[in-house]
Amino acid sequence: MEAKTFLFSNVDELITQQKTLVGFKPSFVIAFASPEFFTEPQFLNTLNGLCINTIGCSTAGEVAGKQVYEHSIALVLVRFESSAYVRLYEETLPNMQSSFSAGQTLSKQIEVDKLRGIYVLAPGIDINGSALISGLLENLPKDVGISGGLAGDNGAFEQTHVLSPTGVSSQKVVAIGFYGDKLHFGYGAHGGWRSFGPSRSVTKATENQLFELDDMPALDIYKRYLGEYAKDLPSSGLLFPFEVLDDDGEPTGLIRTILGVDEQTNSLILAGEIKETHYLRLMHASTDDLIDGAAKAIGLANSKPPTSSTCLAIITSCVGRKLVMGDRVEEEIEEVSRQLQANTTISGFYSYGEISPFHDTTHCKLHNQTLTMMLLRELI
């Protein structure tokens, strides 16, 4: 397997290198780019000319090599050397209420013979990410790993974009299926956030809308905890996510981000579903905590590294982590790079939701405020 990452600051640079990119003869291409590029026809035309198997999404930051960029185009090109191949699948997601059915319909399309892994990109707005994943899992083998993320728009939370075989849309989910017995995957996910304050019972919730905690309006409680940060909601909610506890008050490992607020119902819109039997607890983090979380994620993904000439690492990290770390955000990518073999190609993006198993032997989950990792190797 050969894998390369290319970075461009504008479409003209991309067009200039088109011949080089086509000459690589990629088996598939993934484009992570700032949202403004997805409205440029030349950008889309150039991508479509690179490879028939091209997908992508808008981001809240692009990862290429050991660095994090903004307002750029990051392309990862991969060429298989064995009989391994990919297939692309897509499904419309018209609104949040359709998230489960969109995932279910998409999973029915996916050919499962020789399927080794799936990478999914979905809208970052007007979506119930955990419902989408539940739908995806309905018809897929349990031993097939699913990873990916929800698109971003540089923290504006206005409109995200997904690139699929039929073009660019804010209402499409796209999946790339990996096929062939020579392909090997590794997965890891970890946050690094610390919980604080009391755990509170979810006493009223519908899917991903939280109405009451301990029989009190959820938004009122949340604003009280945030203090001066409350005036900047919903964006400031990225700094104070919820830890999800199970029916017995034990940590589940899941974190939920606040995506929006509903002043009329005094409720919070979360990035994924919650249950009325669960408990929630507020979280915060320092940069060092988050870098330590990144190290643990790569440790999980790389726990059984096979011998291979090349490794592709696709990172999906939450925009909330980027906000906390500020100018030190590259340190989590550097930590990942430090623990991987020297000939690893690193790419990825900062997202509005991360899709991954916790590690190789667990089912796929929707994560928030987490760094997730997919490692791909072709064993020849």
Secondary structure, DSSP 4 states (H G I P E B T S, - for coil): -EEEEEEESSHHHHHHTHHHHHHT--SEEEEEE-GGGGG-HHHHHHHHTT-SSEEEEE-SSEEETTEEESS-EEEEEEE-SSS-EEEEEEEE--SGGGHHHHHHHHHHHS--TTEEEEEEEE-SSS--HHHHHHHHHTTS-TTSEEEEEE---TT--S---EEETTEEESSEEEEEEEE-TTEEEEEEEE---EE-S--EEEEEEETTEEEEETTEEHHHHHHHHHGGGGGGTTGGGGGS-EEEE-TTS-EEEEEE-EEEEETTTTEEEESS---TT-EEEEEE--HHHHHHHHHHHHHHHTSSPPP-S-EEEEEEEEHHHHHHHGGGTHHHHHHHHHHS-TTEEEEEEEESEEEE-SSTTS--EEESS-EEEEEEEE--
